[in-house]
């Protein structure tokens, strides 16, 4: 009961369903369509449900559905064909550098094969950039790399702070190489998978310390103006660090592409 002279305490209003929906419905519908295509709910070569069915499934208007489908089309995942409607494209045509597409592909890949491919791509590009950096680095860059390696030695008990300096170390080398395209690709890949648990894996202090030994070998080869050695050290570091982080899921056969050429 309410005490005399006091107004009853009003219950907080319950927000209607539409108010709890995402602010940008088209973005939300796009992400869900991408996830469904990646999962195989709509296999390659089949048509997406017609607009009315999609409107009903997502409880949105035709305008929202059309906008979402256009975005999915821009990602290379569907094609509009005369007489067939909107058809799911083959996986080979998907833009896997797109953040939404890559995120969905990684989420559905139990073998970690997609992340293996990300690592192989990083390895190819970053080993080349490390070799170039060994030829072009000035003394300020060499000193900065040494300072970063020394700092990471002191941060092995703080994985988040360690990871931030880890990225700074790799980025300094990429910027020194002058290859803006390769750096852009690596940064795009890292921004899309770098914070996912499946990519970061374990972050024990011992593993951070071992990883930094790899960084130090890269730094030493750059400081020694040894392009081949710097490229080799970077390739080995990226491979070994990922093998530890990935654990025992699947078979890391894709990583053997580099080893098979040796």
C-alpha positions in Angstrom: 0.0 0.0 0.0 1.0 3.6 -0.5 1.5 5.8 2.6 -1.1 8.5 3.0 -0.3 11.7 1.2 2.3 10.0 -1.1 1.8 9.4 -4.7 2.3 5.8 -5.9 5.7 5.2 -7.5 5.1 4.8 -11.2 6.6 1.7 -12.9 9.2 2.6 -15.5 7.5 2.6 -19.0 8.2 -0.5 -21.1 9.7 0.4 -24.4 7.7 -0.9 -27.4 9.4 -3.5 -29.5 10.2 -1.1 -32.3 12.1 1.1 -29.9 14.4 -1.7 -28.9 15.3 -2.5 -32.5 18.6 -1.4 -34.1 18.8 2.2 -35.0 19.8 1.3 -38.6 17.5 -1.5 -39.6 19.1 -1.9 -43.0 22.5 -2.5 -41.4 21.1 -5.1 -39.1 19.2 -6.9 -41.9 22.4 -6.8 -44.1 24.4 -8.5 -41.3 21.8 -11.2 -40.9 21.5 -11.8 -44.6 25.2 -12.1 -44.9 25.3 -14.6 -41.9 22.5 -16.7 -43.4 24.3 -16.9 -46.8 27.6 -17.8 -45.2 25.9 -20.5 -43.1 24.4 -22.0 -46.2 20.8 -21.1 -45.3 20.7 -19.7 -48.8 23.2 -21.8 -50.9 25.1 -20.4 -53.9 23.0 -20.6 -57.0 19.7 -20.4 -55.2 17.4 -17.3 -55.1 16.8 -15.3 -52.0 13.2 -15.3 -50.8 11.1 -12.6 -52.5 10.7 -9.2 -50.9 7.4 -9.8 -49.2 8.9 -12.9 -47.5 12.0 -11.0 -46.4 9.8 -8.2 -45.1 7.8 -10.6 -43.0 10.9 -12.5 -41.8 12.6 -9.4 -40.5 9.5 -7.4 -39.7 10.7 -4.4 -41.8 9.5 -2.5 -44.8 10.3 -3.1 -48.4 12.5 0.0 -48.4 14.7 -1.5 -45.7 14.9 -4.9 -47.5 15.8 -3.3 -50.8 18.6 -1.3 -49.1 20.0 -4.3 -47.4 19.9 -6.4 -50.5 21.7 -3.7 -52.5 24.5 -3.7 -49.8 24.8 -7.5 -49.9 25.0 -7.2 -53.7 27.8 -4.7 -53.4 29.7 -7.2 -51.2 29.6 -9.6 -54.2 27.3 -12.1 -52.4 24.2 -11.9 -54.6 23.5 -11.1 -58.2 20.2 -9.8 -59.7 19.2 -12.0 -62.7 16.4 -11.4 -65.1 13.7 -13.9 -64.4 15.5 -15.5 -61.5 15.4 -12.7 -58.9 18.2 -12.2 -56.5 20.6 -15.2 -56.7 23.3 -16.1 -54.2 26.7 -15.8 -55.9 29.5 -18.4 -55.7 31.9 -17.9 -52.8 34.7 -17.1 -55.1 32.9 -13.8 -55.9 32.4 -12.7 -52.3 34.4 -9.7 -51.1 36.1 -11.5 -48.2 38.0 -8.3 -47.3 34.7 -6.7 -46.3 34.4 -6.5 -42.5 30.9 -8.0 -42.4 31.6 -10.8 -44.8 34.9 -11.8 -43.2 33.4 -11.6 -39.7 30.6 -14.0 -40.7 33.0 -16.4 -42.5 35.4 -16.5 -39.5 32.4 -17.1 -37.1 31.2 -20.1 -39.2 34.6 -21.7 -39.8 35.3 -24.4 -37.2 38.5 -25.4 -38.8 40.2 -22.0 -38.5 41.1 -22.4 -42.1 40.0 -18.8 -42.9 42.2 -17.4 -40.1 45.0 -19.5 -41.4 44.6 -17.8 -44.8 44.6 -14.4 -43.0 47.9 -15.3 -41.4 49.4 -16.6 -44.6 48.4 -13.3 -46.3 49.9 -11.3 -43.4 53.1 -13.4 -43.6 53.6 -12.9 -47.3 53.1 -9.1 -47.1 54.8 -8.4 -43.8 57.9 -10.5 -44.6 58.4 -8.5 -47.8 57.9 -5.2 -46.0 60.4 -6.3 -43.3 63.0 -7.0 -46.0 62.4 -3.6 -47.5 62.6 -1.9 -44.1 66.0 -3.5 -43.5 67.2 -1.6 -46.6 65.5 1.7 -45.9 65.2 2.1 -42.1 67.1 5.2 -40.7 68.6 5.2 -37.3 65.6 6.8 -35.7 63.5 3.9 -36.9 66.0 1.3 -35.7 66.0 3.0 -32.3 62.2 3.1 -32.2 62.0 -0.6 -32.9 64.5 -1.4 -30.2 62.6 0.8 -27.7 59.3 -1.0 -28.6 60.9 -4.5 -28.2 62.3 -3.4 -24.8 59.0 -2.0 -23.7 57.2 -5.2 -24.7 59.6 -7.2 -22.5 58.3 -5.2 -19.6 54.6 -5.7 -20.6 54.4 -9.5 -20.9 52.2 -9.6 -17.8 49.7 -7.1 -19.3 48.4 -8.8 -22.5 46.3 -5.8 -23.6 49.1 -3.3 -23.3 51.5 -5.8 -24.9 49.2 -6.3 -27.9 49.0 -2.5 -28.4 52.8 -2.2 -28.6 52.9 -5.4 -30.7 50.7 -3.7 -33.3 52.8 -0.5 -33.1 56.0 -2.6 -33.8 54.5 -4.2 -36.9 53.0 -0.9 -38.1 56.4 0.9 -37.8 58.0 -1.7 -40.0 55.2 -1.5 -42.6 55.3 2.3 -42.7 59.1 2.2 -43.1 58.7 -0.1 -46.1 56.7 2.6 -47.9 54.2 0.0 -49.3 50.9 1.7 -48.6 48.8 -0.9 -50.4 50.3 -3.9 -48.5 50.0 -2.0 -45.2 46.4 -1.1 -46.0 45.5 -4.8 -46.6 47.2 -6.0 -43.4 45.6 -3.2 -41.3 42.2 -4.0 -42.8 42.6 -7.7 -42.0 43.8 -7.0 -38.5 41.0 -4.6 -37.8 38.4 -7.2 -38.7 39.8 -10.2 -36.9 42.4 -8.8 -34.5 40.0 -8.5 -31.5 38.2 -11.8 -31.9 39.0 -14.5 -29.3 39.6 -17.1 -32.1 42.4 -15.0 -33.5 44.0 -13.7 -30.4 43.9 -17.1 -28.7 45.9 -17.5 -25.5 47.7 -14.5 -24.0 49.8 -16.1 -21.2 52.8 -14.1 -20.1 55.1 -16.9 -21.3 53.6 -16.8 -24.7 53.9 -13.0 -24.9 57.6 -13.4 -23.9 58.2 -16.0 -26.6 56.4 -13.8 -29.2 58.6 -10.9 -28.3 61.7 -13.0 -28.9 60.4 -13.2 -32.4 60.1 -9.4 -32.5 63.6 -9.0 -31.3 65.0 -11.3 -34.0 63.2 -9.1 -36.6 64.5 -5.9 -35.1 68.1 -7.3 -35.0 68.0 -8.2 -38.7 66.6 -4.8 -39.6 69.3 -3.1 -37.5 71.9 -5.3 -39.2 70.6 -4.1 -42.6 69.9 -7.7 -43.6 66.9 -7.8 -45.9 66.8 -11.6 -46.4 67.3 -12.2 -42.7 64.6 -9.7 -41.7 62.1 -11.2 -44.1 62.9 -14.7 -42.8 62.6 -13.6 -39.2 59.2 -11.9 -39.8 57.8 -14.9 -41.6 59.0 -17.3 -38.9 57.6 -15.0 -36.1 54.1 -14.6 -37.7 53.9 -18.4 -38.3 55.1 -19.5 -34.9 53.0 -17.0 -33.0 49.9 -18.1 -34.8 50.5 -21.8 -34.3 50.7 -21.2 -30.6 47.6 -19.0 -30.5 45.5 -21.3 -32.7 45.8 -24.4 -30.6 44.8 -27.7 -31.9 41.7 -26.9 -33.9 41.6 -28.3 -37.5 44.7 -29.0 -39.6 46.9 -25.9 -40.3 47.8 -27.2 -43.7 47.5 -23.8 -45.3 50.5 -22.7 -43.3 52.7 -25.3 -45.0 52.6 -23.4 -48.3 55.6 -21.4 -47.1 57.4 -24.4 -45.7 56.9 -26.5 -48.8 58.9 -24.0 -50.9 61.9 -24.2 -48.7 
